[in-house]
Amino acid sequence: MSSGDLLISPGEIRILISYTISVGMKFVLDTCVLVAAVRSRTGASFVLVDLASMGKIKTVLSTSLVSQYEDVLFRPEHRVERWTDEDLFALVDSLLVPAQRVQTDFSYRPSLQDAGDELVLEAAIAGQAHIVTFDVRHFKPAARFGVRVFRPADVLRLYQESLCYGEE
């Protein structure tokens, strides 16, 4: 089949991808995305966390992943002066309300090199979601479970495109 035989044009494919994010695509935010959101209010991570807390981007969480979020955000090396303990707890709590909560299955282990990444992958598998992370290489094995891996800027771009096509 040549490119001239495509039934859907590249522009239509882009519309379908944008539509998908607004109606059904779900994401698990890797802990590094939350850390980046706390460190900078100007990056894609901050915007994604904000959108997730408002339910504008569908997210999936497990109890163990929420515990990991809190553990990592409260480590001294990730603390930022303007974020109080109450602010950090409020950040994590804001993600709980709109998120789909899942029970994870440890039978997929070991799939990744980092045990912390396993929590992210398990939540994605259980919630039929995709992963948002800066550590895309770490999650290459996720593909065998049908889990796609995105960088924060890529998800934000998809979300913005979905707004252009009036899907929000």
C-alpha positions in Angstrom: 0.0 0.0 0.0 1.4 3.4 -1.0 0.8 6.6 0.8 -1.7 7.5 -2.0 -3.8 4.5 -0.9 -4.5 5.8 2.6 -8.1 5.9 3.5 -7.6 8.7 6.0 -5.6 11.8 5.2 -2.8 13.0 7.5 -5.0 16.0 8.6 -7.8 13.6 9.6 -5.4 11.4 11.5 -4.3 14.5 13.5 -8.0 15.4 14.2 -8.6 11.8 15.4 -5.6 11.9 17.7 -6.7 15.2 19.2 -10.2 13.9 19.6 -9.0 10.8 21.4 -7.3 12.8 24.1 -10.4 14.6 24.9 -12.8 11.7 25.0 -10.9 8.7 26.2 -7.2 8.8 26.6 -6.1 8.4 30.2 -2.7 9.0 31.6 -0.5 8.1 34.6 1.8 10.9 35.6 5.3 9.7 36.6 6.6 11.2 39.8 9.2 13.1 37.9 6.4 15.1 36.3 5.1 16.2 39.7 8.6 17.1 40.8 9.0 19.3 37.6 5.7 20.9 38.3 6.8 21.9 41.8 10.1 23.2 40.5 8.7 25.4 37.7 5.3 27.0 37.2 6.2 27.7 33.5 6.7 24.2 32.1 4.4 21.7 30.5 4.5 19.6 33.7 2.9 22.3 35.8 0.2 22.9 33.2 -0.5 19.1 32.9 -0.8 18.7 36.7 -3.1 21.7 36.8 -5.3 20.2 34.0 -5.3 16.8 35.7 -6.4 18.4 39.0 -9.3 20.0 37.2 -10.2 16.8 35.5 -9.5 18.2 32.0 -7.0 15.4 31.4 -8.1 12.0 32.6 -5.6 10.4 35.0 -5.3 7.1 36.8 -3.8 6.6 40.3 -3.1 3.7 42.6 -2.7 3.9 46.4 1.0 2.9 46.1 1.6 5.6 43.4 0.1 8.3 45.6 2.4 7.2 48.4 5.3 7.4 46.1 4.3 10.9 45.0 4.2 12.1 48.6 7.5 10.3 49.5 9.4 11.8 46.6 7.9 15.3 46.9 8.9 15.6 50.5 12.5 14.5 50.0 14.9 17.4 50.9 16.5 17.4 47.4 13.1 18.1 45.8 11.9 20.7 48.2 11.3 24.2 46.9 11.0 27.1 49.4 7.7 28.5 48.1 6.0 25.1 48.6 4.9 24.4 52.1 4.0 20.9 53.4 0.4 21.9 53.2 0.9 23.0 49.6 2.4 19.6 48.7 -0.3 17.7 50.3 -2.9 19.9 48.6 -1.2 19.2 45.2 -1.4 15.5 45.7 -5.0 15.7 47.1 -6.1 17.8 44.1 -5.1 14.9 41.8 -7.2 12.3 43.8 -10.7 13.7 43.2 -10.9 13.6 39.4 -8.6 10.5 39.0 -9.7 7.0 38.3 -8.4 4.8 41.1 -7.1 1.4 40.3 -6.0 -1.7 42.2 -2.6 -2.9 40.8 -1.4 -6.4 40.0 2.1 -7.3 40.9 2.2 -10.2 38.5 3.8 -7.9 35.9 7.0 -7.6 37.9 9.7 -7.3 37.1 9.2 -5.5 33.9 11.4 -2.4 34.5 14.7 -1.7 36.1 13.4 0.8 38.7 11.0 -0.4 41.3 9.5 3.1 41.4 8.8 3.0 37.7 7.0 -0.4 38.3 4.3 1.5 40.3 3.7 3.8 37.3 3.5 0.9 34.8 1.2 -1.2 37.0 -1.2 1.7 37.4 -1.2 2.3 33.6 -1.9 -1.4 32.9 -4.7 -1.6 35.5 -6.3 1.6 34.2 -5.7 1.0 30.5 -3.8 4.3 30.5 -0.6 5.7 29.0 2.4 7.1 30.8 3.6 10.7 31.0 7.3 11.0 31.9 10.6 12.5 31.1 12.3 9.1 31.4 10.8 7.6 28.2 13.7 5.2 27.8 13.0 3.6 31.2 9.5 2.7 30.0 10.3 1.1 26.6 9.1 -2.3 27.9 5.7 -0.8 28.6 4.9 -1.2 24.9 4.4 -5.0 25.3 1.4 -4.2 27.6 -0.1 -1.8 25.0 1.0 1.3 27.1 2.3 4.3 25.2 4.8 6.6 26.8 4.6 10.4 26.2 6.7 13.4 27.3 4.7 16.1 29.1 5.1 18.6 26.2 3.7 16.0 23.8 0.5 15.5 25.9 0.1 19.2 26.3 0.4 19.6 22.6 -2.3 16.9 22.0 -4.5 18.6 24.6 -4.1 22.0 22.9 -4.9 20.5 19.5 -8.0 19.0 20.9 -9.2 22.5 21.9 -8.5 23.7 18.4 -11.0 21.2 17.1 -13.6 22.1 19.7 -13.5 18.8 21.5 -13.4 20.1 25.1 
